[in-house]
Amino acid sequence: IRQALTRANLRSQVEAAVSAGDQDLKDWWEFATSVERQHPMVVSMAQALNVSDAQLDELFILAGTL
């Protein structure tokens, strides 16, 4: 997902939001071995960054190809 975020020009925004977030978010971002499309933290981050459901779907489709 990190590579897909880079290609979508969202990685720096996500990492800035994670840095400003609580410890649970930081731990999840650093230590998760997988990132699921419907995970509450993913949905929440997308909303915070004004990423639409369609854009989020496209991001995960891209991530699946990398």
LINJO-V462880 format. One record per residue. N is the residue number from 1. RES is the residue in one letter. OMEGA is omega in whole degrees, -180 to 180 (none if undefined). BURIAL is I if it has 24 or more other C-alpha atoms within 12 Angstrom, else O. Layout:
BEGIN
n=N res=RES omega=OMEGA burial=BURIAL
n=N res=RES omega=OMEGA burial=BURIAL
END
This chain:
BEGIN
n=1 res=I omega=-180 burial=I
n=2 res=R omega=177 burial=I
n=3 res=Q omega=178 burial=O
n=4 res=A omega=177 burial=I
n=5 res=L omega=178 burial=I
n=6 res=T omega=-179 burial=O
n=7 res=R omega=180 burial=O
n=8 res=A omega=-179 burial=O
n=9 res=N omega=179 burial=O
n=10 res=L omega=-172 burial=I
n=11 res=R omega=-178 burial=O
n=12 res=S omega=177 burial=O
n=13 res=Q omega=179 burial=O
n=14 res=V omega=-178 burial=I
n=15 res=E omega=176 burial=O
n=16 res=A omega=178 burial=O
n=17 res=A omega=177 burial=I
n=18 res=V omega=180 burial=I
n=19 res=S omega=-179 burial=O
n=20 res=A omega=-176 burial=O
n=21 res=G omega=180 burial=O
n=22 res=D omega=-175 burial=O
n=23 res=Q omega=178 burial=O
n=24 res=D omega=178 burial=O
n=25 res=L omega=180 burial=I
n=26 res=K omega=179 burial=O
n=27 res=D omega=-180 burial=O
n=28 res=W omega=-178 burial=O
n=29 res=W omega=-176 burial=I
n=30 res=E omega=-169 burial=O
n=31 res=F omega=180 burial=O
n=32 res=A omega=178 burial=O
n=33 res=T omega=174 burial=O
n=34 res=S omega=179 burial=O
n=35 res=V omega=-177 burial=O
n=36 res=E omega=-176 burial=O
n=37 res=R omega=-176 burial=I
n=38 res=Q omega=179 burial=O
n=39 res=H omega=-178 burial=O
n=40 res=P omega=180 burial=O
n=41 res=M omega=177 burial=I
n=42 res=V omega=-179 burial=I
n=43 res=V omega=-180 burial=O
n=44 res=S omega=179 burial=O
n=45 res=M omega=179 burial=I
n=46 res=A omega=179 burial=I
n=47 res=Q omega=-179 burial=O
n=48 res=A omega=-178 burial=O
n=49 res=L omega=-180 burial=O
n=50 res=N omega=176 burial=O
n=51 res=V omega=-178 burial=O
n=52 res=S omega=176 burial=O
n=53 res=D omega=-180 burial=O
n=54 res=A omega=178 burial=O
n=55 res=Q omega=179 burial=O
n=56 res=L omega=176 burial=I
n=57 res=D omega=180 burial=O
n=58 res=E omega=179 burial=O
n=59 res=L omega=-180 burial=I
n=60 res=F omega=175 burial=I
n=61 res=I omega=177 burial=O
n=62 res=L omega=-179 burial=O
n=63 res=A omega=180 burial=O
n=64 res=G omega=-180 burial=O
n=65 res=T omega=-175 burial=O
n=66 res=L omega=none burial=O
END
